[in-house]
Amino acid sequence: MELEESILTSGKLAPRTRRLRALTIDWSRIALNVLLPAFGVIFALLLGAVMLVILKADPLAAYAALVNGAVGTRFGITQTLVKATPLLLVGLGICIAFRANVINIGGEGQIIAGALMATWWPLFFHTWPGWLLIPSTMIAGFIGGAAWGFVPGILKARLNVNEILSTIMLNAIALQLMNLLLQGPLMDPAGVAARTFLAQSAQLPHQVWLPRLVPRTLLHAGAIVAVVLAVVVYLFLWRTTIGYDIRAVGLNPNAARYSGISVPTFQALALTLAGGFSGLAGTVEVIGVQHRLMEGLTSGYGFTGIVAALLGSLHPIGLIPASILFGGLLVGADTMQRAVQVPSSLVMALLGLVVLFVSGSALWARRWAARRMIGEQKDREETA
């Protein structure tokens, strides 16, 4: 790609007036970015098969149950897409953050922040019609997550605070804040009256519920919104000046700074946008699936979304099938556990292996691409 090549080889950026010109498609690099993560998943499953044999379980039966649970029935397919929706939204934010060379580990807290806003907003404006309440709730949830991502972003920009530490700490703060509110101001009044005191909010008004795409399933219109946003993020990163600046900062901060780009500003912006998309993931879970705020909302989406983004080569379009794959793994793993009677820890270990191999393949692909570009530049210099 022209941008990566100009930064990694010469350390300089093209003039701003030439930044948005058409880029040459490098099919070998695209194939590498697609095949390496795929092989990583295959190796993880093979190693998981060895673990199943050690536990005296039939690997073929186990994986057959996993596939059947994920895509073998209408319920499995719709549940896979339901699980993939928040993963896709979280992953979109991860793609933006990683492109700016910042790491967002705060997806869990940002999901909660978005869900809190998406709960308070429709409960407060419960008289609004659905055509106004649904989009405004999504915007409120995005803003809630973005505010939670802005905190580590501004700390990174102004004080150079490590964003990994700050985002992880904010996860715990968001969790405790949700628990406090669910046991106080947001607790369901009906539960208080019945003296059950369940840690959940009141049910949201029906006009804010996302429409079901398939009757008698949990598949909601948020899945379509997530796919549309994936295209929007692609256009944002590769077809706008701001997206160019974000990618330039991630590829070579020194070259970006030399070109006049404010590196701290765009890193803070990337973390803020990442928080916003995670907040939107919490929003669609609340108004699309649960219709109220409850404990255990995140289900680990904030961390699994990182792996899905890596599997998708940190590309918004590649993230779509990657999210569906991980959604299928989450749904099928429960079926596999029941079918072959393996402990839940094995399922977590299997997902962990996928994380390990996919992350390693992504790192190797980036290093190979960098070495290849530098080698091509040297060949051109020798030829000249």
C-alpha positions in Angstrom: 0.0 0.0 0.0 1.3 3.5 -0.9 0.9 5.0 2.6 2.6 2.1 4.4 5.4 2.0 1.9 6.1 5.7 2.0 6.3 5.7 5.8 8.1 2.5 6.4 10.8 3.0 3.8 11.5 6.7 3.7 10.1 7.8 7.0 8.2 10.7 5.3 4.7 11.2 4.2 3.3 12.3 0.9 2.0 15.9 0.7 -1.5 16.3 2.1 -2.9 17.1 -1.3 -1.9 13.6 -2.6 -3.0 11.6 0.5 -6.3 10.4 -0.9 -5.3 9.2 -4.3 -6.0 5.7 -5.4 -4.0 2.9 -3.8 -2.5 0.0 -5.6 -4.0 -3.3 -4.4 -1.3 -5.7 -3.1 -3.1 -9.1 -3.6 -0.2 -11.1 -2.1 -0.4 -9.1 1.1 -4.2 -9.4 1.3 -3.8 -13.2 0.9 -1.2 -13.3 3.6 -3.4 -11.3 6.0 -6.3 -13.7 5.3 -4.5 -17.0 5.3 -2.3 -16.6 8.3 -5.1 -16.0 10.8 -7.1 -18.8 9.2 -4.2 -21.2 9.7 -3.9 -19.9 13.2 -7.5 -20.9 13.9 -6.9 -24.3 12.3 -3.7 -25.0 14.4 -5.6 -23.9 17.6 -8.4 -26.4 16.8 -5.8 -29.2 16.1 -4.2 -28.5 19.5 -7.6 -28.5 21.0 -8.2 -31.9 19.5 -5.1 -33.2 21.3 -6.5 -31.8 24.6 -9.8 -33.6 23.9 -8.0 -36.9 23.3 -6.2 -36.5 26.6 -9.5 -36.0 28.3 -10.8 -39.2 26.6 -13.3 -37.3 24.5 -13.9 -37.8 20.8 -12.5 -34.8 18.9 -14.6 -35.4 15.8 -17.8 -35.7 17.9 -16.9 -32.6 19.8 -16.2 -30.4 16.8 -19.3 -31.8 15.0 -21.3 -30.7 18.0 -19.6 -27.3 17.9 -20.4 -26.7 14.3 -24.0 -28.1 14.6 -24.6 -25.8 17.6 -23.3 -22.8 15.7 -24.9 -23.2 12.3 -26.8 -26.5 12.3 -30.2 -25.1 13.2 -32.1 -21.8 12.7 -31.7 -21.1 16.4 -27.9 -21.7 16.2 -27.5 -19.5 13.2 -29.5 -16.6 14.7 -27.7 -16.9 18.0 -24.3 -16.8 16.2 -25.3 -13.6 14.5 -26.6 -12.2 17.8 -23.2 -12.9 19.5 -21.4 -11.6 16.4 -23.1 -8.2 16.5 -21.4 -6.8 19.7 -18.2 -8.4 18.7 -18.3 -6.6 15.4 -19.0 -3.2 17.0 -16.3 -3.6 19.6 -13.9 -4.8 16.9 -14.5 -1.7 14.8 -13.3 0.4 17.7 -10.3 -1.9 18.1 -9.5 -1.5 14.4 -9.4 2.3 14.7 -7.4 2.2 17.9 -4.8 -0.2 16.6 -4.4 1.8 13.4 -3.3 4.7 15.6 -0.9 2.5 17.5 -2.8 2.6 20.7 -4.2 -0.5 22.5 -7.7 -0.3 23.9 -8.3 -2.9 26.6 -11.2 -1.0 28.0 -14.0 -2.5 25.9 -15.6 -4.1 28.9 -15.9 -0.8 30.8 -17.0 1.1 27.6 -19.7 -1.4 26.9 -21.0 -0.8 30.5 -20.8 2.9 30.1 -22.8 2.8 26.8 -25.3 0.4 28.4 -25.9 2.7 31.3 -26.6 5.6 29.0 -28.8 3.4 26.8 -30.8 2.4 29.9 -31.2 5.9 31.5 -32.1 7.6 28.3 -35.2 5.6 27.3 -36.4 5.4 30.9 -36.2 9.2 31.2 -37.7 9.9 27.8 -40.1 7.0 27.8 -42.9 9.1 26.1 -40.9 9.6 22.9 -42.0 7.7 19.8 -39.8 4.8 18.6 -38.6 6.5 15.4 -37.0 9.1 17.7 -36.2 7.1 20.8 -34.2 4.3 19.1 -31.6 6.5 17.2 -31.3 8.9 20.1 -30.7 6.0 22.5 -28.0 4.7 20.1 -26.4 8.1 20.0 -26.5 8.4 23.8 -24.9 5.0 24.2 -22.2 5.9 21.7 -21.5 9.1 23.6 -21.4 7.2 26.9 -18.8 4.8 25.6 -16.8 7.6 23.9 -16.6 9.5 27.1 -15.2 6.4 28.8 -12.7 6.1 26.0 -11.9 9.8 26.1 -10.4 9.6 29.6 -7.5 7.2 28.7 -7.2 9.1 25.4 -6.6 12.5 27.0 -4.4 10.9 29.7 -2.3 9.4 26.9 -2.2 12.7 24.9 -1.5 15.1 27.8 0.4 13.0 30.4 1.6 10.1 28.3 -0.1 7.7 30.6 0.0 4.1 29.4 -3.4 3.4 27.8 -3.3 -0.3 28.7 -3.2 0.4 32.4 -5.7 3.2 32.3 -8.3 1.3 30.2 -8.0 -1.8 32.4 -8.5 0.3 35.5 -11.5 2.0 34.0 -13.0 -1.4 33.4 -13.2 -2.1 37.1 -14.5 1.4 37.8 -17.3 1.0 35.2 -18.3 -2.4 36.7 -18.5 -1.1 40.2 -20.5 1.9 39.0 -23.0 -0.3 37.3 -23.3 -2.5 40.4 -23.9 0.6 42.5 -26.6 2.0 40.2 -28.3 -1.3 39.8 -28.6 -1.6 43.6 -29.7 2.0 43.9 -31.2 4.6 41.5 -31.6 2.1 38.5 -33.0 -0.8 40.5 -36.3 -2.0 39.1 -39.1 -0.4 41.2 -41.2 -3.5 40.7 -38.5 -5.6 42.3 -38.2 -3.2 45.2 -42.0 -3.4 45.7 -42.0 -7.2 45.6 -38.9 -7.2 47.9 -36.9 -9.3 45.5 -34.2 -6.6 45.1 -32.8 -8.1 41.9 -29.8 -6.2 40.5 -31.5 -5.1 37.3 -33.2 -2.1 35.9 -36.8 -1.6 35.0 -37.8 -3.0 31.6 -37.3 -0.4 28.8 -40.3 1.0 27.0 -41.4 -1.2 24.1 -40.9 1.5 21.5 -37.1 1.4 22.0 -36.8 -2.3 21.4 -35.0 -3.1 18.2 -37.1 -5.0 15.7 -36.6 -8.7 15.3 -35.3 -9.8 12.0 -36.4 -13.4 12.4 -39.6 -14.1 14.4 -39.3 -16.0 17.7 -35.5 -15.5 17.8 -33.2 -12.9 19.4 -31.8 -11.7 16.1 -32.4 -8.0 15.9 -31.9 -5.1 13.6 -28.7 -4.2 15.4 -26.9 -6.8 13.2 -27.7 -4.7 10.1 -26.5 -1.5 11.8 -23.2 -3.2 12.7 -22.5 -4.3 9.1 -23.4 -0.8 7.8 -21.1 0.8 10.4 -18.3 -1.6 9.3 -18.5 -0.1 5.8 -18.6 3.4 7.2 -15.5 2.8 9.3 -13.7 1.4 6.2 -14.6 4.5 4.3 -13.5 6.7 7.2 -10.1 5.1 7.6 -9.2 4.7 3.9 -11.1 7.5 2.2 -10.9 10.5 4.5 -8.1 12.8 5.6 -8.7 12.1 9.2 -8.5 8.4 8.6 -5.3 8.9 6.7 -3.8 10.8 9.6 -4.9 8.1 12.1 -3.2 5.3 10.0 -0.1 7.5 9.5 0.2 8.0 13.2 0.0 4.3 13.8 2.6 3.4 11.1 5.2 5.9 12.1 4.6 8.6 14.7 7.9 10.3 13.9 7.1 10.6 10.2 3.6 11.7 11.0 4.9 14.4 13.4 7.4 15.5 10.7 4.5 15.9 8.3 2.6 18.2 10.7 0.2 15.7 12.2 -0.6 16.1 15.9 0.2 12.5 17.1 -1.4 12.9 20.6 -4.6 14.4 19.2 -5.2 11.5 16.8 -4.3 8.9 19.4 -6.8 10.5 21.8 -9.4 10.6 19.0 -8.8 6.9 18.2 -9.4 5.8 21.8 -12.5 8.0 22.0 -14.0 6.5 18.8 -13.0 3.0 20.1 -14.9 3.7 23.3 -17.9 5.0 21.3 -18.2 1.8 19.3 -17.9 -0.4 22.4 -20.6 1.8 24.0 -22.8 1.1 21.0 -22.2 -2.6 21.5 -23.6 -2.3 25.0 -26.5 -0.3 23.6 -27.6 -2.9 21.1 -27.4 -5.6 23.8 -29.7 -3.6 26.1 -32.3 -2.5 23.5 -31.9 -5.5 21.2 -31.6 -8.5 23.5 -32.2 -7.9 27.2 -34.5 -4.9 27.1 -33.2 -4.0 30.5 -29.8 -3.6 32.2 -28.6 -6.6 34.2 -25.4 -7.9 35.7 -23.1 -9.9 33.3 -24.0 -7.7 30.4 -20.6 -7.7 28.7 -20.1 -11.5 28.5 -16.5 -10.9 27.7 -17.2 -9.1 24.5 -14.7 -6.4 25.2 -11.8 -8.9 25.2 -13.1 -11.3 22.5 -13.6 -8.3 20.2 -9.9 -7.7 20.3 -9.2 -11.2 19.0 -11.9 -10.9 16.4 -10.3 -7.7 15.1 -6.9 -9.4 14.9 -8.5 -12.3 13.0 -10.0 -9.8 10.6 -6.5 -8.3 10.1 -7.6 -5.1 11.7 -9.7 -4.3 8.7 -13.4 -3.3 9.1 -14.6 -5.5 6.2 -12.5 -8.5 7.3 -13.9 -8.1 10.8 -17.4 -9.1 9.6 -16.6 -12.8 8.9 -14.2 -12.9 11.8 -17.0 -11.7 14.2 -19.4 -14.3 12.8 -16.7 -17.0 13.3 -16.2 -16.1 16.9 -19.9 -15.7 17.5 -20.2 -19.3 16.2 -17.4 -20.4 18.5 -19.2 -18.9 21.5 -22.5 -20.5 20.7 -21.1 -23.9 19.5 -18.8 -24.2 22.5 -21.8 -24.5 24.8 -23.3 -27.3 22.6 -19.9 -29.0 22.5 -19.6 -28.9 26.3 -23.0 -30.6 26.7 -22.5 -33.1 24.0 -19.1 -34.6 25.0 -19.2 -33.7 28.7 -16.0 -31.7 28.8 -15.3 -29.1 31.5 -16.0 -25.5 30.7 -12.3 -24.7 31.3 -11.5 -26.7 28.2 -13.8 -24.4 26.2 -12.0 -21.3 27.6 -8.6 -23.0 26.8 -9.7 -23.6 23.2 -10.7 -19.9 22.8 -7.4 -18.9 24.4 -5.5 -21.0 21.9 -7.3 -19.2 19.1 -6.3 -15.9 20.7 -2.7 -17.0 20.9 -2.3 -18.3 17.4 -4.3 -15.5 15.8 -2.3 -12.8 17.6 1.0 -14.4 16.7 0.0 -14.7 13.1 -1.0 -11.1 12.9 2.3 -10.0 14.4 4.3 -12.2 12.0 2.3 -10.8 9.0 3.0 -7.2 10.0 6.8 -7.9 10.4 6.9 -9.8 7.1 5.2 -6.9 5.3 7.6 -4.3 6.8 10.6 -6.4 5.8 9.2 -6.9 2.3 8.6 -3.2 1.8 12.1 -2.3 3.0 13.6 -5.0 0.7 11.6 -3.7 -2.3 12.8 -0.1 -1.6 16.5 -1.3 -1.5 16.0 -3.1 -4.8 14.7 0.0 -6.4 17.6 2.1 -5.1 20.1 -0.5 -6.4 18.4 -0.5 -9.8 18.4 3.3 -10.0 
